[in-house]
Amino acid sequence: MSDLLSYKNYNGTVEYSKEDDCLFGKVIGIKSLLSYEGDSVKELEQDFQNVIDEYLDDCKKRKVEPEQPYKGTFNVRISPELHRNVAVYAIEHGKTLNAAVEEAIGNMIGIS
């Protein structure tokens, strides 16, 4: 498992380039390519935060909404059998399909 950086609701990866002997990463969860680097963890974190701040400032100057990661909606493809079983579970428990899936994911990662 890799560690993630977090700042202002944005997350970024932490990777190491042996060839360049530096740390680098990119912001995940948005379509825009925002990357950063540093020679130390502290430098990497600072450059990550600077990239986010610059991105938000640029969006503000251009009067466009910045991309928001994790809007709360996503498409999931599952087998028809699992879909049917979850739908039946939801009905039997007086829940919507979305509520049942949210409950299952919450249980999987330990937050309910």
DRENKEPA-827124 format. One record per residue (C-alpha): residue number from 1; residue in three letters; chain; x, y, z. Coordinates in nm, 3 decimals. Layout:
DRENKEPA-827124
k,r,c,u,v,w
NUM,Ala,A,X,Y,Z;
...
end
This chain:
DRENKEPA-827124
k,r,c,u,v,w
1,Met,A,0.000,0.000,0.000;
2,Ser,A,0.133,0.346,-0.083;
3,Asp,A,0.089,0.656,0.123;
4,Leu,A,-0.115,0.950,0.000;
5,Leu,A,-0.071,1.320,0.060;
6,Ser,A,-0.383,1.520,0.150;
7,Tyr,A,-0.449,1.893,0.130;
8,Lys,A,-0.772,2.090,0.085;
9,Asn,A,-0.967,1.770,0.003;
10,Tyr,A,-0.720,1.672,-0.272;
11,Asn,A,-0.503,1.360,-0.255;
12,Gly,A,-0.174,1.285,-0.422;
13,Thr,A,0.057,0.991,-0.468;
14,Val,A,0.407,0.949,-0.329;
15,Glu,A,0.654,0.774,-0.557;
16,Tyr,A,1.030,0.741,-0.578;
17,Ser,A,1.246,0.765,-0.888;
18,Lys,A,1.569,0.574,-0.838;
19,Glu,A,1.698,0.705,-1.171;
20,Asp,A,1.645,1.071,-1.073;
21,Asp,A,1.695,1.012,-0.699;
22,Cys,A,1.386,1.213,-0.608;
23,Leu,A,1.033,1.180,-0.483;
24,Phe,A,0.743,1.270,-0.710;
25,Gly,A,0.369,1.232,-0.737;
26,Lys,A,0.048,1.343,-0.899;
27,Val,A,-0.291,1.457,-0.774;
28,Ile,A,-0.547,1.179,-0.807;
29,Gly,A,-0.924,1.188,-0.844;
30,Ile,A,-0.933,1.469,-1.103;
31,Lys,A,-0.879,1.480,-1.479;
32,Ser,A,-0.627,1.765,-1.473;
33,Leu,A,-0.264,1.655,-1.454;
34,Leu,A,-0.110,1.814,-1.146;
35,Ser,A,0.234,1.679,-1.057;
36,Tyr,A,0.496,1.770,-0.798;
37,Glu,A,0.838,1.659,-0.678;
38,Gly,A,1.096,1.701,-0.406;
39,Asp,A,1.426,1.575,-0.273;
40,Ser,A,1.277,1.506,0.070;
41,Val,A,0.935,1.423,0.209;
42,Lys,A,0.908,1.777,0.341;
43,Glu,A,0.989,1.924,-0.001;
44,Leu,A,0.745,1.687,-0.169;
45,Glu,A,0.464,1.786,0.069;
46,Gln,A,0.539,2.155,0.018;
47,Asp,A,0.541,2.125,-0.361;
48,Phe,A,0.216,1.923,-0.346;
49,Gln,A,0.049,2.200,-0.145;
50,Asn,A,0.190,2.467,-0.378;
51,Val,A,0.053,2.283,-0.683;
52,Ile,A,-0.294,2.265,-0.527;
53,Asp,A,-0.287,2.634,-0.427;
54,Glu,A,-0.167,2.735,-0.776;
55,Tyr,A,-0.438,2.522,-0.938;
56,Leu,A,-0.711,2.678,-0.722;
57,Asp,A,-0.576,3.031,-0.786;
58,Asp,A,-0.562,2.965,-1.160;
59,Cys,A,-0.922,2.839,-1.161;
60,Lys,A,-1.031,3.149,-0.969;
61,Lys,A,-0.850,3.382,-1.213;
62,Arg,A,-1.007,3.204,-1.512;
63,Lys,A,-1.347,3.202,-1.337;
64,Val,A,-1.389,2.826,-1.372;
65,Glu,A,-1.492,2.577,-1.108;
66,Pro,A,-1.199,2.365,-0.993;
67,Glu,A,-1.246,1.994,-1.033;
68,Gln,A,-1.364,1.834,-0.711;
69,Pro,A,-1.238,1.485,-0.640;
70,Tyr,A,-1.475,1.232,-0.498;
71,Lys,A,-1.812,1.392,-0.567;
72,Gly,A,-1.987,1.094,-0.411;
73,Thr,A,-2.094,0.927,-0.732;
74,Phe,A,-1.924,0.657,-0.934;
75,Asn,A,-2.017,0.369,-1.162;
76,Val,A,-1.947,0.015,-1.053;
77,Arg,A,-1.980,-0.291,-1.275;
78,Ile,A,-2.073,-0.608,-1.090;
79,Ser,A,-2.213,-0.944,-1.194;
80,Pro,A,-2.590,-0.966,-1.251;
81,Glu,A,-2.610,-1.220,-0.968;
82,Leu,A,-2.442,-0.987,-0.718;
83,His,A,-2.660,-0.698,-0.840;
84,Arg,A,-2.971,-0.907,-0.782;
85,Asn,A,-2.854,-1.019,-0.435;
86,Val,A,-2.776,-0.664,-0.325;
87,Ala,A,-3.110,-0.539,-0.460;
88,Val,A,-3.295,-0.813,-0.269;
89,Tyr,A,-3.096,-0.734,0.046;
90,Ala,A,-3.186,-0.366,0.011;
91,Ile,A,-3.558,-0.441,-0.031;
92,Glu,A,-3.559,-0.684,0.263;
93,His,A,-3.396,-0.419,0.484;
94,Gly,A,-3.606,-0.125,0.367;
95,Lys,A,-3.312,0.049,0.201;
96,Thr,A,-3.234,0.184,-0.140;
97,Leu,A,-2.977,0.005,-0.350;
98,Asn,A,-2.742,0.301,-0.302;
99,Ala,A,-2.783,0.286,0.077;
100,Ala,A,-2.709,-0.088,0.080;
101,Val,A,-2.395,-0.044,-0.131;
102,Glu,A,-2.281,0.249,0.085;
103,Glu,A,-2.333,0.035,0.397;
104,Ala,A,-2.133,-0.253,0.247;
105,Ile,A,-1.844,-0.027,0.146;
106,Gly,A,-1.847,0.140,0.488;
107,Asn,A,-1.832,-0.200,0.656;
108,Met,A,-1.548,-0.307,0.426;
109,Ile,A,-1.327,-0.011,0.517;
110,Gly,A,-1.436,0.010,0.880;
111,Ile,A,-1.661,0.318,0.880;
112,Ser,A,-2.034,0.287,0.911;
end
